[in-house]
Amino acid sequence: MYVLLLFSLMPLWGDSTVVETISTGERFAVEEHLDPNYFVIFEFYASWCGPCRKWAPMIERLAEQYPDHVVVKKVDIKNWGTPVAIQNSIERLPYLWLYNPKGRKVRSGHPREVVDYLKKKAKKEKW
């Protein structure tokens, strides 16, 4: 019984395939990180950002809850003057971009908007 319980909890511990840091201040090409099999969340954050620390577990949990549909690409802007922050015009944190499997941006903004959108989509499509 304990072994069964242990294996049923494993997805809660995270999976490196659903959450990945792709930049720590450097520029990156969005196209290189899209995947035709997944919704891709680009999570712009910084270690010094309190709201980012609050939202990060919720965003990662969403990817862990729907590992066949959602992946998270974390982008640490480090500070406001880094190339990645300037390249992507990031002016507030946390800030998310959501791309659908067709490679089209379908949401951007505060994490609540993206999380709500994906939860509704999962419910509607019975993920």
For each residue, the residues with C-beta under 8 A, 3 or more apart:
1: 4 5
2: 5 6
3: 6 7
4: 1 7 8
5: 1 2 8 9
6: 2 3 9 10
7: 3 4 10
8: 4 5
9: 5 6 12 13
10: 6 7 13
11: 15 64 65 67
12: 9 61 64
13: 9 10
14: 18 19 60 64
15: 11 18 19 64 67
16: 19 20
17: 20 67 71
18: 14 15 60 63 64 67 70 71 72
19: 14 15 16 60 63 64 71 72 74
20: 16 17 71 72 73 74
21: 24 73 74 75 76
22: 28 33 73 74 75
23: 26 27 28 75 76 84
24: 21 76 78
25: 76 77 78 79 82 83 84 85
26: 23 82 83 84
27: 23 83 84 87
28: 22 23 32 33 75 84
29: 32 33
30: 33 34 42 97 99
31: 34 103
32: 28 29
33: 22 28 29 30 40 42 73
34: 30 31 40 99 103
35: 38 40 71 101
36: 101 102 103
37: 101
38: 35 69 70 71 101
39: 69 70 71 98 99 100 101 118 121
40: 33 34 35 70 71 72 73 98 99
41: 59 62 63 70 71 72 73 96 97 98 114 118
42: 30 33 73 75 96 97 98 99
43: 56 59 72 73 74 75 94 96 111
44: 75 77 85 88 90 93 94 95 96 97
45: 49 52 56 74 75 76 77 93 94
46: 49 52 76 77 78 79 93
47: 52 76
48:
49: 45 46 52 53 93 94
50: 53 54
51: 54 55 93 94
52: 45 46 47 49 55 56 93 94
53: 49 50 56
54: 50 51 57 58
55: 51 52 58 59 94 111
56: 43 45 52 53 59 60 94
57: 54 60 61
58: 54 55 61 62 111 115
59: 41 43 55 56 62 63 72 96 111 114 115
60: 14 18 19 56 57 63 64 72
61: 12 57 58 64 65
62: 41 58 59 65 66 70 72 115 118 119
63: 18 19 41 59 60 66 67 70 71 72
64: 11 12 14 15 18 19 60 61 67
65: 11 61 62 70 122
66: 62 63 69 70 118 122 127
67: 11 15 17 18 63 64 70
68: 127
69: 38 39 66 122 127
70: 18 38 39 40 41 62 63 65 66 67 118
71: 17 18 19 20 35 38 39 40 41 63
72: 18 19 20 40 41 43 59 60 62 63
73: 20 21 22 33 40 41 42 43
74: 19 20 21 22 43 45
75: 21 22 23 28 42 43 44 45 84 88
76: 21 23 24 25 45 46 47
77: 25 44 45 46 80 82 84 85 90 93
78: 24 25 46 82 84 85
79: 25 46 82 85
80: 77 85 90
81: 85 86
82: 25 26 77 78 79 85 86
83: 25 26 27 86 87
84: 23 25 26 27 28 75 77 78 87 88 90
85: 25 44 77 78 79 80 81 82 88 90
86: 81 82 83 89
87: 27 83 84
88: 44 75 84 85
89: 86
90: 44 77 80 84 85 93 95
91:
92: 95
93: 44 45 46 49 51 52 77 90
94: 43 44 45 49 51 52 55 56 110 111
95: 44 90 92 108 109 110
96: 41 42 43 44 59 107 108 109 110 111 113 114
97: 30 41 42 44 105 107 108
98: 39 40 41 42 105 106 107 108 114 117 118
99: 30 34 39 40 42 103 104 105 106
100: 39 103 104 106
101: 35 36 37 38 39
102: 36
103: 31 34 36 99 100
104: 99 100
105: 97 98 99 108
106: 98 99 100 117
107: 96 97 98 113 114 117
108: 95 96 97 98 105 114
109: 95 96 113 114
110: 94 95 96 113 114
111: 43 55 58 59 94 96 114 115
112: 115 116
113: 96 107 109 110 116 117
114: 41 59 96 98 107 108 109 110 111 117 118
115: 58 59 62 111 112 118 119
116: 112 113 119 120
117: 98 106 107 113 114 120 121
118: 39 41 62 66 70 98 114 115 121 122
119: 62 115 116 122 123
120: 116 117 123 124
121: 39 117 118 124 125 127
122: 65 66 69 118 119 125 126 127
123: 119 120 126
124: 120 121
125: 121 122
126: 122 123
127: 66 68 69 121 122
